[in-house]
Amino acid sequence: MEDPIFMSDKPLFIPMNAKYFDAFENGTKDSEYRLRGKRWNMETCAIGRRVVISNGYGKRHRRTGVVVGCHYCTVPSTLPGWLECYGAGAGDATVIKIKLDPQP
């Protein structure tokens, strides 16, 4: 059985709402915020790990990239869109900085 911490050869799949996906596409967003936990932490979002961001769960609108930074935020209510997505008191955030690959 594989240890999930060492599965970093598999790209991290990050589905997101259209407005956040579009912000990555147009260059106004470079970090994604997720509730810190088993799936979203410094080990699973390690620097250098490949990612696939997706507009929802479909296969049509996707981009690839790499994690270039990751840290925790203990006051996530200050992050853009956090309260809209998670509400107040949800817990700490994992902030995943992503550099998208150039479009072919």
Secondary structure, 3 states (H helix, E strand, C coil): CCCHHHCCCCCEEEEECHHHHHHHHCCCCCEEEEECCCCCCCCCCCCCCEEEEEECCCCCCEEEEEEEEEEEECCHHHCCCHHHHHCCCCCCEEEEEEEECCCC
